[in-house]
Amino acid sequence: MNGPPAELLGIWLHSHEEDTASTLVFRPRAYTFPPSRWRDAMELRADGTCIWHGSGPDDRGQADPGSWEDLGNGQARIAIPGPGGGPAARRVHTWTTDKLVVEK
């Protein structure tokens, strides 16, 4: 497993307002978001691991481990908890320094 491109490292918050029917959109923690009660977050680490910070069944925050891999040629895949709690591999559609788009 290769590490992620440097611009992917760090904490990304879910910008649910920008989601589409087929994608999830994340922005860096420093991004100016509109008010929201809760934003899930994904922390991507250089060693190929990630942590999904989401809301638990009782609405308290919980952290679940995940992973990601650089597929080369500008492609990456992230495995984060999916519906039902099991890991779901999702392809990173596009990324820039201020926007990460992941396929649902």
N, C-alpha and C positions, 0 to 999 in steps of 0.2 A: 504494500500500500504506500503510495507516495503522499507527501504532505500537500496541503492546499496551496494555491497561489497566495502570495502574501496579502493581496487585497481582500481575500476572503476571511482572514483570521480576525477573531474578535467576537463581540456580541452583536447580534442582529435582532432587532425587534420586529414582530409581525405587524405590518402595515395593512391590516385587514380591509381598510377602506379602498385599497388599490388592487385587491384580489380580483381575479376573473374567474370564469367558470372552470378554467383548466389550470390556473396558476395561483401560487401563494407568493406574496411580495413581502420582502424584509428590507428594513432600512437600518443604518448604523445607530447605535445608542444615542449619538449626539444630534440626530436628525430632529427637526421641530415637527412633532406630531400634533394633530388635533386632539382635544381631550378624549380620554377613553378610560374606562374603569380598569381594564386589564389588558396587557399585551403579552402574548407568549413571546419567548425569546429563544434564540439558538446561539450557543457559544461554540464557535469553530476553533479548534486547537491545531497547532503545527504538527502534532504527532498522529493526526488522522482520527482523533476522537472528537466527539461533540457532546454537548449537554443540551437537552431540550428542557427549557424552563416553562412549564405549562401549569394550568389550573387543574387541581385534583378533583375527585368526585365530590368533595365537601367544600369546594371553592378555595381551598388553601393552595398556595403554590407548591409545586413539587418539581424535582429535577430528575430526569430520566437520561441514562446514557445512550449515546448513539455513535455513529461513525460516519466518515465520509471518505471518498477516494478521488484522486485526480485521475481521470481517464485519459488525459493527454489531449492535444489539439483543441484546447479551450473547453473541454468537457469535464464535468465532475458529477458525482452521485453522492447523495446524502441519505443515510438510513436513520430516520427519526421515528419515534412512536407513531403508529398509525391508528386508525379507528380500531377500537377493541384493545389497544395497548401494545400489540405486537409491533415489531419493527417493519417499517415500510420504506423501501428504497425509492428515492425520488431523484429524478435527473435535475441538475441545475440547468435551467434554460438559458439564462444570461446573468452576468454580473458586471458591475462597475464598482468604483469605490463607494458609491452612495446608494446602490440598489442591487438586491439579490432576488432573482426570480426563480422559483422552484416549481416544477410541475406537480400537480396534485396526484 
